[in-house]
């Protein structure tokens, strides 16, 4: 599997788990760390862990395991390092969550 195919598969998995703000950033021309960063936002620390767990599980099913995992117990972010692709999931800030809740309440009230 190429690094681009791996990045696309990670995005598909996280999209299936309702990740927010999914982005793939190509960095191979500017960094030796990886070819791509896959970024995603979860709605809570539980959601962030579910995104990481599902990504790791589904990629292991096709024979790909992360070289390193970091931040799993941080309650706010997780990094999965697949060498050429690095996935990072993070939670929304308290302010972002409050703003989203306010927007949803306004929509429900017809504003």
C-alpha positions as CSV (number, residue, x, y, z in Angstrom):
1,X,0.0,0.0,0.0
2,X,1.4,3.4,-0.9
3,X,1.6,6.2,1.6
4,X,-1.2,8.0,-0.2
5,X,-3.4,4.9,-0.2
6,X,-2.7,4.5,3.5
7,X,-3.6,8.2,4.2
8,X,-6.9,7.7,2.2
9,X,-7.7,4.5,4.1
10,X,-7.2,6.3,7.4
11,X,-9.5,9.1,6.3
12,X,-12.1,6.6,5.3
13,X,-12.0,4.9,8.7
14,X,-12.2,8.2,10.6
15,X,-14.9,9.5,8.4
16,X,-16.9,6.3,9.1
17,X,-16.5,7.1,12.8
18,X,-17.8,10.6,12.3
19,X,-14.5,12.5,12.7
20,X,-14.7,16.3,12.2
21,X,-12.4,18.5,10.2
22,X,-10.6,15.7,8.4
23,X,-7.6,16.9,6.5
24,X,-4.7,15.2,4.6
25,X,-1.7,17.4,4.3
26,X,1.1,16.3,1.9
27,X,4.5,17.1,3.6
28,X,6.9,14.9,1.7
29,X,8.4,17.8,-0.2
30,X,9.1,19.8,3.0
31,X,9.8,17.2,5.7
32,X,11.6,13.9,6.2
33,X,9.2,12.9,9.0
34,X,6.5,11.5,6.7
35,X,4.8,11.9,3.4
36,X,1.4,12.8,4.8
37,X,-0.3,14.1,8.0
38,X,-3.9,13.0,8.5
39,X,-5.6,15.3,10.9
40,X,-9.0,14.8,12.5
41,X,-11.1,16.2,15.4
42,X,-13.2,14.2,17.8
43,X,-16.1,15.6,19.8
44,X,-14.8,14.3,23.1
45,X,-11.9,12.3,24.5
46,X,-13.9,9.1,24.1
47,X,-14.5,10.0,20.5
48,X,-10.8,10.7,19.9
49,X,-10.0,7.3,21.4
50,X,-12.6,5.6,19.3
51,X,-11.1,7.2,16.1
52,X,-7.7,6.0,17.0
53,X,-8.8,2.5,18.1
54,X,-10.9,2.0,14.9
55,X,-8.1,3.3,12.6
56,X,-5.6,1.0,14.3
57,X,-7.9,-2.0,14.2
58,X,-8.9,-1.6,10.6
59,X,-5.4,-1.0,9.3
60,X,-4.2,-4.1,11.3
61,X,-6.8,-6.1,9.4
62,X,-4.9,-5.3,6.2
63,X,-1.5,-6.0,7.8
64,X,-0.5,-2.5,8.7
65,X,0.4,-1.6,12.3
66,X,1.6,1.7,13.7
67,X,5.3,2.0,14.5
68,X,4.5,4.2,17.5
69,X,1.4,5.5,19.3
70,X,1.6,8.6,21.5
71,X,-0.9,10.5,23.7
72,X,-3.5,7.7,24.2
73,X,-3.9,8.5,27.9
74,X,-3.8,12.3,27.4
75,X,-7.6,12.7,27.1
76,X,-7.1,15.3,24.4
77,X,-5.0,13.9,21.5
78,X,-3.5,10.8,20.0
79,X,-0.8,10.3,17.3
80,X,-0.5,7.1,15.3
81,X,2.8,6.9,13.5
82,X,2.7,4.7,10.4
83,X,6.2,5.9,9.2
84,X,5.2,7.6,5.9
85,X,1.8,8.6,7.3
86,X,1.2,10.2,10.7
87,X,-2.4,10.4,12.0
88,X,-3.3,12.9,14.7
89,X,-6.7,13.0,16.4
90,X,-7.6,15.7,18.8
91,X,-10.6,16.9,20.7
92,X,-12.3,20.2,20.4
93,X,-11.5,22.9,22.9
94,X,-14.0,23.7,25.6
95,X,-14.7,27.0,23.8
96,X,-15.3,25.2,20.4
97,X,-17.7,22.7,22.1
98,X,-19.6,25.5,23.8
99,X,-19.9,27.4,20.5
100,X,-21.1,24.3,18.7
101,X,-23.7,23.7,21.4
102,X,-24.9,27.3,21.1
103,X,-25.2,27.0,17.3
104,X,-27.2,23.8,17.6
105,X,-29.5,25.4,20.2
106,X,-30.1,28.4,18.0
107,X,-30.9,26.1,15.0
108,X,-33.4,24.2,17.2
109,X,-35.1,27.4,18.2
110,X,-35.3,28.5,14.5
111,X,-32.7,31.3,14.5
